[in-house]
Amino acid sequence: MSKRNKRIAVFVILTVVFLIFVLLSTGIGTLYIPPLHVLSILAGGGETMEATVILNLRLPRLMLAALVGAALALSGTVLQAVIRNPLASPEIIGVNSGASMMAVLFLALFNETLGIAWLPLFAFCGAAGVALIIYTAAWKKGVSPMRIILIGFGVTALLEAWKTLFLIFGPIWRTSQSQVWMTGTVYGTTLNEVYSFLPWLIIFIPVLFLLMRSLDIQLLGDELPIGLGSRVQLLRFVLIFISAGLAGAATAFAGGIGFIGLMAPHISRRLVGGSHHSLLWCTALIGAILLVAADFAGRTLFPPRDIPAGVFTAVIGAPFFLYLLIQVRRRA
């Protein structure tokens, strides 16, 4: 089988897997709805009660999980290419921590005066601000990927400390609310939240796909692209900004869901190779599947409890990170 046919087969299989999870996630729950009824409702028919459950409760939650998973996966893919480190992801270098800290600050101080609609902007500013700080601090006649990683670890530790302080000095009920949100959940999602999240994707994802060749160039290092006339540092800054935007928006709407941006790119490379022309599409699909599956597991495995999706991504992602760390050390 040629590489092209293999990639097409992978996309078809991943699409089928995603559609299966769509049927499972919308049909299974406290009220079981058979797959044929689900398809009928999605097509515009079905009973009123079943349609209400699917269209108002389960489908918005599924849609947000898929979009957030895709955004986090793409963010991780960009960072791994720019930093040229297989361990890079939004939560590792501090982008997620910046978004989370600003979101907690918003919930503690500004939620009642400004309204929850401003939360995504605060989270985005936190993610973008941290990315800018890391980029500036790592600058020394250019930005070294290794300096970005090291400074990112330090910034993450500082942000986590500030976030803990905000939680300690806030009211108990707000602390509990923030803790659940920081774990990562799409519980209680409405269509309005899905519509609010879409513009962030419409802004960043088309630009990212226009720059997909630049991601391949980033993997070559600095000397060869500069010799060929590529503006490596400018492209690196733009790509990091896009990654921060995707991760910040995703964190604003779904909380601190971790490890999607780490796992999805690695799984995708095993399936379609390292060229970002195919990798970005595959990574987005896998990120969507991972988070939809995690949310489905959290909603159905321990009824009537609704476990945050971030718990399941962490249960799978933490061992995956350790595996990658061992692999990197063996190659060193």
C-alpha positions as CSV (number, residue, x, y, z in Angstrom):
1,M,0.0,0.0,0.0
2,S,1.4,3.4,-1.0
3,K,1.8,6.1,1.7
4,R,-1.0,8.2,0.2
5,N,-3.4,5.2,0.3
6,K,-2.3,4.4,3.8
7,R,-3.1,8.0,4.9
8,I,-6.5,7.9,3.3
9,A,-7.3,4.6,5.0
10,V,-6.2,6.1,8.4
11,F,-8.4,9.2,7.9
12,V,-11.4,7.0,7.0
13,I,-10.9,4.7,10.0
14,L,-10.5,7.6,12.4
15,T,-13.6,9.3,11.0
16,V,-15.6,6.0,11.5
17,V,-14.2,5.7,15.1
18,F,-15.3,9.3,15.8
19,L,-18.8,8.7,14.4
20,I,-19.1,5.6,16.5
21,F,-18.3,7.7,19.6
22,V,-20.9,10.3,18.5
23,L,-23.6,7.6,18.4
24,L,-22.4,6.1,21.8
25,S,-22.1,9.5,23.5
26,T,-25.4,10.8,22.4
27,G,-27.3,7.5,22.9
28,I,-26.0,6.1,26.2
29,G,-26.7,7.6,29.6
30,T,-29.3,7.7,32.3
31,L,-31.8,7.6,29.4
32,Y,-30.7,5.0,26.8
33,I,-31.6,6.0,23.2
34,P,-31.1,3.4,20.5
35,P,-28.7,4.3,17.7
36,L,-31.5,4.4,15.0
37,H,-33.4,6.8,17.2
38,V,-30.3,8.9,17.6
39,L,-29.8,9.1,13.9
40,S,-33.5,10.0,13.4
41,I,-33.2,12.8,16.0
42,L,-30.0,14.2,14.4
43,A,-31.8,14.1,11.1
44,G,-34.6,16.3,12.5
45,G,-37.2,13.7,13.8
46,G,-37.7,11.6,17.0
47,E,-39.7,11.9,20.2
48,T,-39.8,15.2,22.0
49,M,-38.2,14.0,25.3
50,E,-35.4,12.0,23.5
51,A,-34.7,15.0,21.2
52,T,-34.5,17.3,24.1
53,V,-31.9,15.1,25.9
54,I,-29.8,14.8,22.8
55,L,-30.0,18.2,21.3
56,N,-29.9,20.3,24.5
57,L,-27.8,18.2,26.8
58,R,-25.6,15.5,25.1
59,L,-24.9,17.0,21.7
60,P,-23.5,20.4,22.8
61,R,-21.3,18.6,25.3
62,L,-20.0,16.2,22.6
63,M,-19.4,19.1,20.2
64,L,-17.4,21.1,22.7
65,A,-15.3,18.1,23.7
66,A,-14.5,17.4,20.0
67,L,-13.6,21.0,19.3
68,V,-11.5,21.4,22.5
69,G,-9.7,18.1,21.9
70,A,-8.8,19.2,18.3
71,A,-7.6,22.6,19.5
72,L,-5.4,21.1,22.2
73,A,-4.0,18.5,19.9
74,L,-3.1,21.1,17.2
75,S,-1.5,23.3,19.9
76,G,0.7,20.4,21.0
77,T,1.7,19.6,17.5
78,V,2.8,23.2,16.9
79,L,4.9,23.3,20.0
80,Q,6.6,20.0,19.4
81,A,7.6,21.2,15.9
82,V,8.7,24.7,17.0
83,I,10.6,23.5,20.1
84,R,11.8,20.3,18.4
85,N,11.1,18.3,21.6
86,P,8.8,15.3,21.8
87,L,7.9,16.2,25.4
88,A,6.6,19.7,24.5
89,S,2.9,20.4,25.0
90,P,0.8,23.4,26.3
91,E,0.8,22.2,29.9
92,I,4.5,21.3,29.9
93,I,5.8,24.8,29.0
94,G,3.3,26.8,31.0
95,V,0.7,27.9,28.4
96,N,-2.1,26.1,30.0
97,S,-1.0,27.3,33.4
98,G,-1.1,30.9,32.2
99,A,-4.7,30.5,30.9
100,S,-5.8,28.7,34.1
101,M,-4.3,31.4,36.4
102,M,-6.0,34.2,34.5
103,A,-9.3,32.2,34.5
104,V,-9.1,31.6,38.3
105,L,-8.2,35.3,38.7
106,F,-11.3,36.2,36.7
107,L,-13.6,33.8,38.7
108,A,-12.3,35.3,41.9
109,L,-12.4,39.0,41.1
110,F,-14.3,39.8,38.0
111,N,-17.0,37.2,37.4
112,E,-19.8,39.0,39.2
113,T,-19.0,42.4,37.7
114,L,-18.1,41.5,34.1
115,G,-20.0,38.3,33.5
116,I,-18.8,34.9,32.4
117,A,-18.7,35.9,28.7
118,W,-15.3,37.6,29.4
119,L,-13.7,34.4,30.7
120,P,-12.3,33.2,27.3
121,L,-10.6,36.6,26.7
122,F,-8.9,36.5,30.1
123,A,-7.7,32.9,29.5
124,F,-6.4,33.8,26.1
125,C,-4.5,36.8,27.5
126,G,-3.0,34.5,30.1
127,A,-1.9,32.0,27.6
128,A,-0.6,34.6,25.1
129,G,1.1,36.6,27.9
130,V,2.9,33.5,29.2
131,A,4.0,32.6,25.6
132,L,5.3,36.1,25.1
133,I,7.2,36.1,28.5
134,I,8.8,32.7,27.7
135,Y,9.7,33.8,24.2
136,T,11.3,37.1,25.4
137,A,13.1,35.4,28.3
138,A,14.5,32.7,26.0
139,W,15.8,35.2,23.5
140,K,19.5,35.4,23.0
141,K,20.4,36.2,19.4
142,G,17.4,34.1,18.6
143,V,15.3,31.6,20.6
144,S,16.7,28.2,21.5
145,P,14.1,25.4,21.8
146,M,15.9,24.1,24.9
147,R,15.8,27.5,26.6
148,I,12.0,27.7,25.9
149,I,11.6,24.3,27.7
150,L,13.7,25.3,30.7
151,I,12.1,28.7,31.2
152,G,8.7,27.2,30.6
153,F,9.2,24.9,33.6
154,G,10.1,27.8,35.8
155,V,7.2,29.9,34.7
156,T,4.8,27.0,35.2
157,A,6.0,26.6,38.8
158,L,5.5,30.3,39.5
159,L,2.0,30.4,37.9
160,E,0.9,27.4,39.9
161,A,2.0,29.1,43.1
162,W,0.0,32.3,42.2
163,K,-3.0,30.2,41.2
164,T,-2.9,28.5,44.6
165,L,-2.8,31.8,46.4
166,F,-5.9,33.0,44.5
167,L,-7.7,29.9,45.5
168,I,-6.6,30.1,49.2
169,F,-7.8,33.7,49.6
170,G,-11.0,33.3,47.7
171,P,-14.4,32.2,49.2
172,I,-14.8,28.4,49.8
173,W,-17.6,28.0,47.2
174,R,-15.5,29.7,44.5
175,T,-12.5,27.5,45.4
176,S,-14.6,24.4,44.9
177,Q,-15.9,25.7,41.6
178,S,-12.4,26.6,40.4
179,Q,-11.0,23.2,41.4
180,V,-13.6,21.3,39.4
181,W,-13.0,23.6,36.4
182,M,-9.2,23.2,36.6
183,T,-9.5,19.5,36.5
184,G,-11.1,19.9,33.1
185,T,-14.7,19.2,32.2
186,V,-17.4,19.9,29.6
187,Y,-20.2,19.2,32.0
188,G,-23.2,21.5,31.5
189,T,-22.2,22.7,28.1
190,T,-24.8,24.6,26.1
191,L,-24.9,25.5,22.4
192,N,-24.1,29.1,23.2
193,E,-20.7,28.0,24.6
194,V,-20.1,26.0,21.4
195,Y,-20.9,29.0,19.3
196,S,-18.7,31.2,21.5
197,F,-15.8,28.8,21.1
198,L,-16.0,28.5,17.3
199,P,-14.7,32.0,16.4
200,W,-11.4,31.2,18.2
201,L,-11.0,28.2,16.0
202,I,-12.0,30.1,12.8
203,I,-9.3,32.7,13.6
204,F,-6.4,30.5,14.4
205,I,-6.8,27.1,12.5
206,P,-6.9,28.5,8.9
207,V,-3.7,30.5,9.6
208,L,-2.1,27.4,11.1
209,F,-2.9,25.4,8.0
210,L,-1.5,28.1,5.8
211,L,1.8,27.9,7.7
212,M,2.0,24.1,7.7
213,R,5.1,24.1,5.5
214,S,6.7,26.4,8.1
215,L,6.2,23.7,10.7
216,D,8.2,21.3,8.6
217,I,10.9,24.0,8.2
218,Q,11.1,24.4,12.0
219,L,12.1,20.8,12.3
220,L,15.3,21.4,10.2
221,G,16.8,23.6,13.0
222,D,18.0,27.2,12.4
223,E,21.1,27.2,10.2
224,L,19.7,25.6,7.1
225,P,16.4,27.5,6.9
226,I,18.2,30.8,7.5
227,G,20.6,30.0,4.8
228,L,17.7,29.4,2.4
229,G,16.2,32.8,3.4
230,S,13.5,31.6,5.8
231,R,12.5,34.1,8.6
232,V,12.8,31.4,11.3
233,Q,12.4,33.6,14.4
234,L,9.4,35.5,13.0
235,L,7.7,32.2,12.0
236,R,8.5,30.7,15.4
237,F,6.9,33.6,17.2
238,V,3.7,33.5,15.1
239,L,3.4,29.7,15.5
240,I,3.9,29.9,19.3
241,F,1.2,32.7,19.4
242,I,-1.2,30.4,17.4
243,S,-0.5,27.5,19.8
244,A,-1.1,29.8,22.8
245,G,-4.3,31.0,21.3
246,L,-5.7,27.5,20.7
247,A,-4.7,26.3,24.1
248,G,-5.9,29.4,25.9
249,A,-9.3,29.3,24.3
250,A,-9.7,25.5,24.9
251,T,-8.8,26.0,28.6
252,A,-11.3,28.9,28.9
253,F,-14.2,26.7,27.8
254,A,-13.2,23.3,29.2
255,G,-10.8,23.9,32.0
256,G,-7.3,22.5,32.6
257,I,-7.5,19.3,30.4
258,G,-4.0,17.9,30.2
259,F,-2.0,15.6,28.0
260,I,-4.2,15.8,24.8
261,G,-1.6,18.0,23.3
262,L,1.1,15.6,24.2
263,M,-0.5,12.3,23.2
264,A,-2.3,13.1,20.0
265,P,0.7,14.3,17.9
266,H,2.7,11.2,18.8
267,I,-0.1,8.8,17.9
268,S,-0.6,10.7,14.7
269,R,3.1,10.4,13.7
270,R,2.9,6.7,14.1
271,L,-0.1,6.6,11.8
272,V,0.7,9.1,9.0
273,G,4.3,10.1,9.4
274,G,5.9,13.4,10.2
275,S,4.8,15.6,7.3
276,H,2.5,18.3,8.7
277,H,0.4,18.3,5.6
278,S,-1.2,15.1,6.9
279,L,-0.2,15.3,10.5
280,L,-2.4,18.3,11.4
281,W,-5.6,16.7,10.1
282,C,-4.8,13.4,11.8
283,T,-3.9,15.1,15.0
284,A,-7.1,17.1,15.1
285,L,-9.2,14.0,14.6
286,I,-7.3,12.0,17.3
287,G,-7.5,14.9,19.8
288,A,-11.3,15.1,19.2
289,I,-11.6,11.3,19.7
290,L,-9.5,11.3,22.8
291,L,-11.5,14.0,24.6
292,V,-14.9,12.7,23.4
293,A,-13.9,9.2,24.7
294,A,-12.7,10.6,28.0
295,D,-15.9,12.6,28.5
296,F,-18.0,9.6,27.6
297,A,-16.1,7.4,30.1
298,G,-16.5,10.0,32.8
299,R,-20.2,10.3,32.2
300,T,-21.1,6.6,32.0
301,L,-18.6,4.5,34.0
302,F,-19.6,5.6,37.5
303,P,-23.2,6.7,37.5
304,P,-24.7,8.8,38.9
305,R,-21.4,10.5,39.3
306,D,-20.1,12.6,36.4
307,I,-16.3,12.4,36.5
308,P,-14.4,15.3,34.8
309,A,-12.9,14.3,31.5
310,G,-9.5,15.7,32.6
311,V,-9.3,12.9,35.2
312,F,-9.3,10.3,32.5
313,T,-6.9,12.2,30.2
314,A,-4.5,12.5,33.1
315,V,-4.8,8.8,34.0
316,I,-3.8,7.9,30.4
317,G,-1.5,10.8,29.8
318,A,0.8,10.7,32.8
319,P,2.0,7.1,32.1
320,F,2.4,8.1,28.4
321,F,4.6,11.1,29.4
322,L,6.8,8.8,31.5
323,Y,7.1,6.4,28.6
324,L,8.2,9.2,26.3
325,L,10.6,10.4,28.9
326,I,12.2,7.0,29.1
327,Q,12.4,6.7,25.4
328,V,14.1,10.1,25.1
329,R,16.6,9.2,27.7
330,R,17.5,6.0,25.9
331,R,18.1,7.8,22.7
332,A,20.3,10.4,24.4
